[in-house]
Amino acid sequence: MLSEWDRERTEARVEQERQAMVDKARQALRAAGTCECVDCGREISEARRRAYPSATRCVACQELFETGSYR
């Protein structure tokens, strides 16, 4: 069982990670070229960008990346 101190530390770390993801998403929205997949160069669909603003890969390349099948 976690002590109060450990629980607070864990909550703080989770909040920092969440904020980092939000910051990354905001940065990606402002950055030029965020519409293109970093792997294949094809356009990242608008639906994907809306659902996951910090996406850097198209759905096809992300699936390959997650399964370890990409290059």
DSSP file (Angstrom, degrees, kcal/mol; ACC not computed):
  #  RESIDUE AA STRUCTURE BP1 BP2  ACC     N-H-->O    O-->H-N    N-H-->O    O-->H-N    TCO  KAPPA ALPHA  PHI   PSI    X-CA   Y-CA   Z-CA
    1    1 A M              0   0    0      0, 0.0     2,-0.2     0, 0.0     0, 0.0   0.000 360.0 360.0 360.0 136.6    0.0    0.0    0.0
    2    2 A L        -     0   0    0      1,-0.1     2,-0.1     4,-0.1     0, 0.0  -0.475 360.0-125.4 -76.8 142.2    1.3    3.4   -0.9
    3    3 A S     >  -     0   0    0     -2,-0.2     4,-2.6     1,-0.1     5,-0.2  -0.357  30.5-104.3 -75.1 166.1    2.0    6.0    1.7
    4    4 A E  H  > S+     0   0    0      1,-0.2     4,-2.4     2,-0.2     5,-0.2   0.899 123.5  51.7 -58.2 -41.6    0.4    9.4    1.5
    5    5 A W  H  > S+     0   0    0      2,-0.2     4,-2.3     1,-0.2    -1,-0.2   0.919 110.2  47.6 -63.3 -44.8    3.7   10.9    0.3
    6    6 A D  H  > S+     0   0    0      2,-0.2     4,-2.6     1,-0.2    -2,-0.2   0.903 111.7  50.9 -62.9 -41.9    4.1    8.2   -2.5
    7    7 A R  H  X S+     0   0    0     -4,-2.6     4,-2.7     2,-0.2    -2,-0.2   0.923 111.2  47.5 -62.8 -44.6    0.5    8.8   -3.6
    8    8 A E  H  X S+     0   0    0     -4,-2.4     4,-2.3     2,-0.2    -1,-0.2   0.897 112.2  50.2 -64.0 -40.3    1.0   12.5   -3.8
    9    9 A R  H  X S+     0   0    0     -4,-2.3     4,-2.2     2,-0.2    -2,-0.2   0.910 111.6  48.2 -63.2 -42.5    4.2   12.1   -5.7
   10   10 A T  H  X S+     0   0    0     -4,-2.6     4,-2.6     2,-0.2    -2,-0.2   0.923 111.4  49.7 -64.1 -45.1    2.6    9.7   -8.2
   11   11 A E  H  X S+     0   0    0     -4,-2.7     4,-2.3     1,-0.2    -2,-0.2   0.897 110.8  50.4 -61.2 -40.4   -0.4   12.1   -8.7
   12   12 A A  H  X S+     0   0    0     -4,-2.3     4,-2.2     2,-0.2    -1,-0.2   0.902 111.0  48.7 -64.5 -41.1    2.1   14.9   -9.3
   13   13 A R  H  X S+     0   0    0     -4,-2.2     4,-2.4     2,-0.2    -2,-0.2   0.916 110.9  50.0 -65.6 -42.8    4.0   12.9  -11.9
   14   14 A V  H  X S+     0   0    0     -4,-2.6     4,-2.4     1,-0.2    -2,-0.2   0.913 111.3  49.3 -61.8 -42.2    0.8   11.9  -13.7
   15   15 A E  H  X S+     0   0    0     -4,-2.3     4,-2.5     2,-0.2    -1,-0.2   0.892 110.1  50.9 -64.9 -39.6   -0.3   15.5  -13.8
   16   16 A Q  H  X S+     0   0    0     -4,-2.2     4,-2.2     2,-0.2    -2,-0.2   0.913 111.3  47.9 -63.4 -42.3    3.1   16.6  -15.2
   17   17 A E  H  X S+     0   0    0     -4,-2.4     4,-2.0     2,-0.2    -2,-0.2   0.900 111.7  50.1 -65.4 -40.6    2.9   13.9  -17.9
   18   18 A R  H  X S+     0   0    0     -4,-2.4     4,-2.2     1,-0.2    -2,-0.2   0.921 111.4  48.3 -63.2 -44.2   -0.7   15.0  -18.8
   19   19 A Q  H  X S+     0   0    0     -4,-2.5     4,-2.8     1,-0.2    -2,-0.2   0.883 108.6  54.1 -65.0 -37.5    0.4   18.6  -19.0
   20   20 A A  H  X S+     0   0    0     -4,-2.2     4,-2.4     2,-0.2    -1,-0.2   0.897 108.7  49.4 -62.8 -39.6    3.4   17.6  -21.2
   21   21 A M  H  X S+     0   0    0     -4,-2.0     4,-2.3     2,-0.2    -2,-0.2   0.902 111.5  49.0 -65.3 -41.0    1.0   15.8  -23.6
   22   22 A V  H  X S+     0   0    0     -4,-2.2     4,-2.5     2,-0.2    -2,-0.2   0.932 112.2  48.5 -63.5 -45.6   -1.3   18.9  -23.7
   23   23 A D  H  X S+     0   0    0     -4,-2.8     4,-2.5     1,-0.2    -2,-0.2   0.904 111.1  50.4 -61.0 -41.8    1.7   21.1  -24.4
   24   24 A K  H  X S+     0   0    0     -4,-2.4     4,-2.4     2,-0.2    -1,-0.2   0.901 110.5  49.7 -63.4 -41.4    2.9   18.8  -27.1
   25   25 A A  H  X S+     0   0    0     -4,-2.3     4,-2.0     2,-0.2    -2,-0.2   0.918 111.6  47.9 -64.7 -43.6   -0.5   18.7  -28.7
   26   26 A R  H  X S+     0   0    0     -4,-2.5     4,-1.5     1,-0.2    -2,-0.2   0.907 112.2  49.8 -63.6 -41.1   -0.7   22.5  -28.7
   27   27 A Q  H  X S+     0   0    0     -4,-2.5     4,-1.7     1,-0.2    -2,-0.2   0.901 109.3  51.7 -64.0 -41.1    2.7   22.8  -30.1
   28   28 A A  H  < S+     0   0    0     -4,-2.4    -1,-0.2     1,-0.2    -2,-0.2   0.875 107.1  53.4 -64.4 -37.6    1.9   20.4  -32.9
   29   29 A L  H  < S+     0   0    0     -4,-2.0    -1,-0.2     1,-0.2    -2,-0.2   0.851 113.6  42.7 -66.0 -33.2   -1.2   22.4  -33.8
   30   30 A R  H  < S+     0   0    0     -4,-1.5    -1,-0.2    -5,-0.1    -2,-0.2   0.739  96.8  96.0 -83.6 -23.3    0.9   25.5  -34.1
   31   31 A A  S >< S-     0   0    0     -4,-1.7     3,-0.9    -5,-0.1     2,-0.2  -0.337  78.1-115.1 -73.3 147.1    3.7   23.9  -36.0
   32   32 A A  T 3  S+     0   0    0      1,-0.2    -1,-0.1     2,-0.1    -2,-0.1  -0.527  95.7  25.1 -75.9 146.6    4.0   24.0  -39.8
   33   33 A G  T >  S+     0   0    0     -2,-0.2     3,-1.5     1,-0.1    -1,-0.2   0.598  72.8 132.1  80.5  11.5    3.8   20.7  -41.6
   34   34 A T  T <   +     0   0    0     -3,-0.9    -2,-0.1     1,-0.3    -1,-0.1   0.533  62.8  71.6 -74.3  -2.4    1.8   18.8  -38.9
   35   35 A C  T 3  S+     0   0    0      8,-0.1     9,-4.1     2,-0.1     2,-0.4   0.542  87.3  77.9 -86.6  -6.8   -0.5   17.6  -41.6
   36   36 A E  B <  S-A   43   0A   0     -3,-1.5     7,-0.2     7,-0.3     2,-0.2  -0.856  85.0-114.8-111.0 139.4    2.1   15.3  -43.0
   37   37 A C     >  -     0   0    0      5,-3.2     4,-1.2    -2,-0.4    20,-0.3  -0.457  17.6-140.4 -66.5 134.3    3.1   11.9  -41.7
   38   38 A V  T  4 S+     0   0    0     18,-3.0    19,-0.1    -2,-0.2    -1,-0.1   0.715  98.6  42.8 -70.4 -19.4    6.7   11.9  -40.5
   39   39 A D  T  4 S+     0   0    0     17,-0.3    -1,-0.2     3,-0.1    18,-0.1   0.905 131.8  12.4 -92.9 -49.2    7.3    8.4  -41.9
   40   40 A C  T  4 S-     0   0    0      2,-0.1    -2,-0.1    18,-0.0     3,-0.1   0.619  88.2-128.0-108.8 -14.4    5.6    8.4  -45.3
   41   41 A G     <  +     0   0    0     -4,-1.2    -3,-0.1     1,-0.3     3,-0.1   0.397  61.8 135.4  83.6  -4.7    4.9   12.1  -46.0
   42   42 A R        -     0   0    0     -6,-0.1    -5,-3.2     1,-0.1    -1,-0.3  -0.331  66.5 -85.3 -73.2 161.7    1.2   11.5  -46.8
   43   43 A E  B     -A   36   0A   0     -7,-0.2     2,-0.5    -3,-0.1    -7,-0.3  -0.437  35.2-129.8 -68.4 136.5   -1.4   13.8  -45.3
   44   44 A I        -     0   0    0     -9,-4.1    14,-0.1    -2,-0.1     5,-0.1  -0.777  38.3-107.5 -83.5 126.8   -2.7   12.9  -41.9
   45   45 A S     >  -     0   0    0     -2,-0.5     4,-2.3     1,-0.1     5,-0.2  -0.141  15.8-124.3 -59.3 149.5   -6.4   12.9  -42.1
   46   46 A E  H  > S+     0   0    0      1,-0.2     4,-2.4     2,-0.2     5,-0.2   0.877 111.7  56.7 -60.9 -38.5   -8.3   15.8  -40.5
   47   47 A A  H  > S+     0   0    0      1,-0.2     4,-2.3     2,-0.2    -1,-0.2   0.911 108.6  46.6 -61.0 -42.0  -10.4   13.3  -38.4
   48   48 A R  H  > S+     0   0    0      2,-0.2     4,-2.9     1,-0.2    -2,-0.2   0.914 111.4  51.0 -66.7 -41.8   -7.2   11.8  -37.0
   49   49 A R  H  < S+     0   0    0     -4,-2.3    -2,-0.2     1,-0.2    -1,-0.2   0.868 112.1  47.6 -64.4 -35.4   -5.7   15.3  -36.2
   50   50 A R  H  < S+     0   0    0     -4,-2.4    -1,-0.2    -5,-0.2    -2,-0.2   0.913 116.5  42.9 -69.1 -42.4   -9.0   16.3  -34.5
   51   51 A A  H  < S+     0   0    0     -4,-2.3    -2,-0.2     1,-0.3    -1,-0.2   0.850 134.7  17.1 -72.1 -34.4   -9.0   13.1  -32.4
   52   52 A Y    ><  -     0   0    0     -4,-2.9     3,-2.3    -5,-0.2    -1,-0.3  -0.696  69.5-175.9-141.5  81.9   -5.3   13.1  -31.7
   53   53 A P  T 3  S+     0   0    0      0, 0.0    -1,-0.1     0, 0.0    -4,-0.1   0.726  82.7  54.6 -57.3 -25.8   -3.9   16.6  -32.3
   54   54 A S  T 3  S+     0   0    0    -26,-0.1    -5,-0.1   -25,-0.0   -28,-0.0   0.338  77.2 134.5 -92.1  10.3   -0.3   15.6  -31.5
   55   55 A A    <   +     0   0    0     -3,-2.3   -11,-0.1    -7,-0.2     3,-0.1  -0.326  28.7 178.0 -59.7 135.2   -0.3   12.7  -34.1
   56   56 A T        +     0   0    0      2,-0.1   -18,-3.0   -19,-0.0     2,-0.3   0.411  63.0  58.0-116.1  -4.6    2.8   12.7  -36.2
   57   57 A R  S    S-     0   0    0    -20,-0.3   -20,-0.1   -19,-0.1    -1,-0.0  -0.932  82.2-115.3-126.3 150.3    1.9    9.6  -38.2
   58   58 A C     >  -     0   0    0     -2,-0.3     4,-2.5     1,-0.1     5,-0.2  -0.303  43.6 -99.0 -69.9 167.4   -1.0    8.7  -40.5
   59   59 A V  H  > S+     0   0    0      1,-0.2     4,-2.5     2,-0.2     5,-0.2   0.909 122.2  51.6 -58.4 -44.4   -3.1    5.8  -39.3
   60   60 A A  H  > S+     0   0    0      1,-0.2     4,-1.9     2,-0.2    -1,-0.2   0.932 113.5  42.8 -61.3 -47.0   -1.4    3.2  -41.5
   61   61 A C  H  > S+     0   0    0      1,-0.2     4,-2.6     2,-0.2    -1,-0.2   0.865 112.3  54.3 -69.6 -34.7    2.1    4.1  -40.4
   62   62 A Q  H  X S+     0   0    0     -4,-2.5     4,-2.8     2,-0.2    -1,-0.2   0.912 107.5  50.5 -64.2 -41.6    1.0    4.3  -36.7
   63   63 A E  H  X S+     0   0    0     -4,-2.5     4,-1.7    -5,-0.2     6,-0.2   0.922 112.3  46.9 -61.4 -43.7   -0.4    0.8  -36.9
   64   64 A L  H  X>S+     0   0    0     -4,-1.9     5,-2.1     1,-0.2     6,-1.0   0.911 112.6  50.4 -62.6 -42.3    2.9   -0.4  -38.4
   65   65 A F  H ><5S+     0   0    0     -4,-2.6     3,-0.9     1,-0.2    -2,-0.2   0.919 110.1  49.3 -62.1 -45.0    4.9    1.4  -35.7
   66   66 A E  H 3<5S+     0   0    0     -4,-2.8    -1,-0.2     1,-0.2    -2,-0.2   0.805 112.3  47.2 -68.4 -29.9    2.8    0.0  -32.9
   67   67 A T  H 3<5S-     0   0    0     -4,-1.7    -1,-0.2    -5,-0.2    -2,-0.2   0.511 112.1-118.4 -88.6  -3.8    3.1   -3.6  -34.1
   68   68 A G  T <<5S+     0   0    0     -3,-0.9    -3,-0.2    -4,-0.6    -2,-0.1   0.656  82.8 118.2  77.6  15.1    6.9   -3.2  -34.6
   69   69 A S      < +     0   0    0     -5,-2.1     2,-0.4    -6,-0.2    -4,-0.2   0.505  41.1 106.4 -91.7  -5.1    6.5   -3.8  -38.3
   70   70 A Y              0   0    0     -6,-1.0    -9,-0.0     1,-0.2    -8,-0.0  -0.619 360.0 360.0 -84.5 134.2    7.8   -0.5  -39.5
   71   71 A R              0   0    0     -2,-0.4    -1,-0.2     0, 0.0    -2,-0.1   0.452 360.0 360.0  12.1 360.0   11.3   -0.3  -41.0
